[in-house]
């Protein structure tokens, strides 16, 4: 997926890493796996292949896959900051609707 301003794009795959690239230079900015949530707890990142990535806004990237989680990544910190458990994503199936 491309960021809203079109200057970055994200990829993911079977290695469980969500990668953020600079569009103009084609260089890797960061590879995101695990991180810390707002309470300082470690987020696991993905434990199986990742099928879908989506920019929710300029700084928040969502990823989903076979591990029955959606990871919320803050690209400013380069880490997963929250995990949503339950959804089994096996295609380009993430979407965000509304602003609240």
N, C-alpha and C positions, 0 to 999 in steps of 0.2 A: 504494500500500500504506500501511497505518497502522502507526505505531510500536507496540511492545508495550503501552505505557501509554495509547495512544489520543490523546495530546496533539499529535501531529504526523502529517502525511501527506506522501507523496512522489508526484510526477508526472514524466513524461518524454514526449518525442515526437520529431517530425521535426527539431526544431532542435538536437538532440543535447545538450540541457541537462537535468540532473536537478535538479528544484526541490523544496525542502523548505518546507512551510507549517506555520504554527501553526493547529491545528484550531479553537480557540475564536474567535480573532480573524480567521481566514482570510487572514492576511498572510504574504507571502513572507519566509522566514527567510534562505535562501541558495540561490543557483543554483550547482550544482557541475558543473565541466567537467574541467579538468586539475588536476594537483597534484604532490605529491612523495611518493615511496615512502620506506620506512625507511632506505634508503641515500642519500637525497638526490637521487635521479634523478627527472627530470620524467616523470610519467605523462601519456600523450596525451589521456586522456578518449576519448569516443566520436567516431568520424569519420563515422558514418552514423546514421540514425534509431534511437531507443531504444524498444523495445517492452515491456520488463518491468522493474519495480523491486520489490525485496523487502527488508524489514528483517530482517537476520540476527539482530540483537539491538537494544537501545536505541540504540547508537551506530554500528553498522555497517549500511550500506545497499548492496545489490548492484543493479547495473543491467546489462541485456543487450540487444543489438540486432543489426542487420544487419551491423555491422562485424566480426563474428566475435570479439568480446571480451566478457568480463564485467568490469566495473569495480567495484572495492571502494572505497566512499567512507566516510571517517570523518567523521561529521557534527560532531564536536567541532572539527575543523580546517576543515570545509567544503570538503574536497578529495578527489579520487581518490587513494588511497594504494597501490593495486596493480592490475595488469591481468592477467587470465587470458585467454590467447589460444586460439582454436579454436572455441568454440561459436557457432553461428549461431542467434540467438534471433529468432523472428518471431511470437511470441505470448506469452501470460502463462505463461511456462514456467520460471521460476526457483524453486528450492526448496532448502532447507538441511535436512539430516537429521543427527541425532546431535550430540554436544557435543565430540567429539575429532577 
